[in-house]
Each structure stands twice: as structure tokens, then as C-alpha cells.
Amino acid sequence: MTRVLAPGLLFIAAGLLHFARPQMYERIVPAWVGHAHEVVVLSGAAEFAGGVGLLIPATRVPAAWGLVVLLLAVWPANVQMALDAERYAKLAPAWALWARVPLQVPLIAWVLWAVRG
């Protein structure tokens, strides 16, 4: 349980933040995706559900794989933010946006490590 507690709580909090501050997330949904509000609601619900799922032994492994899929699905948005860094200058400096791009890899590894063995 201790291995899954931190990532579980992180994803629960991140999911809730999608509902508490949806405009912040809607601003970073790439234009080519469309339906920003719906995407934010769905991704927030998926993060929340994945986080809860990590905390429940019976759903831990499927939740981890769901979070891996989610992390891969949002990766293009991170890349788009870095490419359009000037558009997001109020949110973060360009270096931080570029640093965020490879962050998905350790997050994926962390989620998979948390449910391992």
C-alpha cells in the first residue's frame, strides 16, 4: 500500500484540480484536439479514477495501465506547449515547458513501479 499511496494521491489531486480550475487546463489543450472542456473533464475524471484505482488492491494493476495510457495520451499536449512556449509564458518559462516533456517517462515508470510485484 505504501508504494501506491503517493502516486495514488498525486493523481487524485491532479484529477480534482481539473474540476476546480478547468480554465487553466482548457487553455493548454492543443487546438487540433478540439472540445477543450470535454477533454479536460474526461482527463480529470480519468486521473481521479486512476488514482483511486491505485489505492484499491483489486483494481491496482488495471488502474496503473489506464494511467500509463492517459500519460501517453496527454504527452502531445506537453510537446505542443513547449513548441508554443511564448503562448504559455504566463504559465511557465520555456525551459520549464521543455523540461516537462520528458517528465512523462519517470511518471510512467513510477506508476508501474508502484504496482510491481
TORKOL-4160 file (C-alpha; in steps of 0.2 Angstrom, whole numbers, padded with zeros to 4 digits, m for minus):
117
<pt num="1" X="0000" Y="0000" Z="0000"/>
<pt num="2" X="0014" Y="0012" Z="0004"/>
<pt num="3" X="0021" Y="0011" Z="m0014"/>
<pt num="4" X="0004" Y="0016" Z="m0022"/>
<pt num="5" X="0000" Y="0029" Z="m0009"/>
<pt num="6" X="0010" Y="0044" Z="m0016"/>
<pt num="7" X="0006" Y="0041" Z="m0034"/>
<pt num="8" X="m0012" Y="0037" Z="m0030"/>
<pt num="9" X="m0014" Y="0054" Z="m0020"/>
<pt num="10" X="m0005" Y="0063" Z="m0034"/>
<pt num="11" X="m0017" Y="0058" Z="m0047"/>
<pt num="12" X="m0032" Y="0060" Z="m0036"/>
<pt num="13" X="m0027" Y="0078" Z="m0033"/>
<pt num="14" X="m0022" Y="0081" Z="m0051"/>
<pt num="15" X="m0039" Y="0075" Z="m0056"/>
<pt num="16" X="m0048" Y="0086" Z="m0044"/>
<pt num="17" X="m0039" Y="0101" Z="m0050"/>
<pt num="18" X="m0046" Y="0098" Z="m0067"/>
<pt num="19" X="m0063" Y="0102" Z="m0060"/>
<pt num="20" X="m0058" Y="0115" Z="m0048"/>
<pt num="21" X="m0048" Y="0125" Z="m0061"/>
<pt num="22" X="m0054" Y="0119" Z="m0078"/>
<pt num="23" X="m0050" Y="0135" Z="m0087"/>
<pt num="24" X="m0032" Y="0133" Z="m0083"/>
<pt num="25" X="m0032" Y="0116" Z="m0092"/>
<pt num="26" X="m0043" Y="0121" Z="m0106"/>
<pt num="27" X="m0030" Y="0134" Z="m0111"/>
<pt num="28" X="m0017" Y="0121" Z="m0114"/>
<pt num="29" X="m0027" Y="0109" Z="m0124"/>
<pt num="30" X="m0020" Y="0110" Z="m0142"/>
<pt num="31" X="m0032" Y="0117" Z="m0155"/>
<pt num="32" X="m0030" Y="0102" Z="m0166"/>
<pt num="33" X="m0038" Y="0092" Z="m0152"/>
<pt num="34" X="m0054" Y="0102" Z="m0150"/>
<pt num="35" X="m0068" Y="0101" Z="m0137"/>
<pt num="36" X="m0056" Y="0108" Z="m0124"/>
<pt num="37" X="m0069" Y="0107" Z="m0110"/>
<pt num="38" X="m0074" Y="0089" Z="m0113"/>
<pt num="39" X="m0056" Y="0084" Z="m0114"/>
<pt num="40" X="m0052" Y="0092" Z="m0098"/>
<pt num="41" X="m0067" Y="0084" Z="m0089"/>
<pt num="42" X="m0063" Y="0067" Z="m0096"/>
<pt num="43" X="m0044" Y="0068" Z="m0092"/>
<pt num="44" X="m0048" Y="0074" Z="m0075"/>
<pt num="45" X="m0060" Y="0060" Z="m0072"/>
<pt num="46" X="m0048" Y="0048" Z="m0078"/>
<pt num="47" X="m0034" Y="0054" Z="m0067"/>
<pt num="48" X="m0045" Y="0054" Z="m0052"/>
<pt num="49" X="m0051" Y="0036" Z="m0056"/>
<pt num="50" X="m0034" Y="0030" Z="m0059"/>
<pt num="51" X="m0028" Y="0037" Z="m0043"/>
<pt num="52" X="m0042" Y="0029" Z="m0033"/>
<pt num="53" X="m0039" Y="0013" Z="m0043"/>
<pt num="54" X="m0021" Y="0013" Z="m0037"/>
<pt num="55" X="m0027" Y="0013" Z="m0019"/>
<pt num="56" X="m0038" Y="m0002" Z="m0021"/>
<pt num="57" X="m0029" Y="m0019" Z="m0022"/>
<pt num="58" X="m0042" Y="m0027" Z="m0034"/>
<pt num="59" X="m0040" Y="m0013" Z="m0046"/>
<pt num="60" X="m0022" Y="m0008" Z="m0044"/>
<pt num="61" X="m0014" Y="m0015" Z="m0060"/>
<pt num="62" X="m0028" Y="m0010" Z="m0072"/>
<pt num="63" X="m0028" Y="0007" Z="m0065"/>
<pt num="64" X="m0009" Y="0008" Z="m0067"/>
<pt num="65" X="m0011" Y="0003" Z="m0085"/>
<pt num="66" X="m0025" Y="0016" Z="m0088"/>
<pt num="67" X="m0014" Y="0029" Z="m0080"/>
<pt num="68" X="0000" Y="0024" Z="m0092"/>
<pt num="69" X="m0012" Y="0026" Z="m0107"/>
<pt num="70" X="m0018" Y="0043" Z="m0100"/>
<pt num="71" X="0000" Y="0049" Z="m0098"/>
<pt num="72" X="0004" Y="0044" Z="m0116"/>
<pt num="73" X="m0012" Y="0052" Z="m0122"/>
<pt num="74" X="m0008" Y="0069" Z="m0114"/>
<pt num="75" X="0011" Y="0069" Z="m0120"/>
<pt num="76" X="0007" Y="0078" Z="m0136"/>
<pt num="77" X="m0001" Y="0092" Z="m0127"/>
<pt num="78" X="0015" Y="0094" Z="m0117"/>
<pt num="79" X="0025" Y="0094" Z="m0133"/>
<pt num="80" X="0014" Y="0107" Z="m0141"/>
<pt num="81" X="0015" Y="0118" Z="m0125"/>
<pt num="82" X="0034" Y="0118" Z="m0127"/>
<pt num="83" X="0034" Y="0121" Z="m0145"/>
<pt num="84" X="0022" Y="0136" Z="m0142"/>
<pt num="85" X="0031" Y="0142" Z="m0126"/>
<pt num="86" X="0028" Y="0160" Z="m0130"/>
<pt num="87" X="0010" Y="0157" Z="m0129"/>
<pt num="88" X="0011" Y="0150" Z="m0112"/>
<pt num="89" X="0024" Y="0162" Z="m0105"/>
<pt num="90" X="0012" Y="0167" Z="m0091"/>
<pt num="91" X="0011" Y="0149" Z="m0085"/>
<pt num="92" X="0029" Y="0145" Z="m0086"/>
<pt num="93" X="0046" Y="0149" Z="m0094"/>
<pt num="94" X="0051" Y="0140" Z="m0110"/>
<pt num="95" X="0064" Y="0130" Z="m0101"/>
<pt num="96" X="0051" Y="0123" Z="m0089"/>
<pt num="97" X="0039" Y="0118" Z="m0103"/>
<pt num="98" X="0053" Y="0109" Z="m0112"/>
<pt num="99" X="0058" Y="0100" Z="m0095"/>
<pt num="100" X="0040" Y="0094" Z="m0093"/>
<pt num="101" X="0041" Y="0085" Z="m0110"/>
<pt num="102" X="0052" Y="0070" Z="m0104"/>
<pt num="103" X="0043" Y="0070" Z="m0087"/>
<pt num="104" X="0030" Y="0058" Z="m0093"/>
<pt num="105" X="0044" Y="0044" Z="m0094"/>
<pt num="106" X="0048" Y="0044" Z="m0075"/>
<pt num="107" X="0029" Y="0046" Z="m0071"/>
<pt num="108" X="0025" Y="0031" Z="m0081"/>
<pt num="109" X="0040" Y="0022" Z="m0073"/>
<pt num="110" X="0034" Y="0027" Z="m0056"/>
<pt num="111" X="0016" Y="0021" Z="m0058"/>
<pt num="112" X="0022" Y="0004" Z="m0065"/>
<pt num="113" X="0035" Y="0003" Z="m0051"/>
<pt num="114" X="0021" Y="0006" Z="m0038"/>
<pt num="115" X="0011" Y="m0009" Z="m0043"/>
<pt num="116" X="0025" Y="m0021" Z="m0047"/>
<pt num="117" X="0026" Y="m0037" Z="m0038"/>
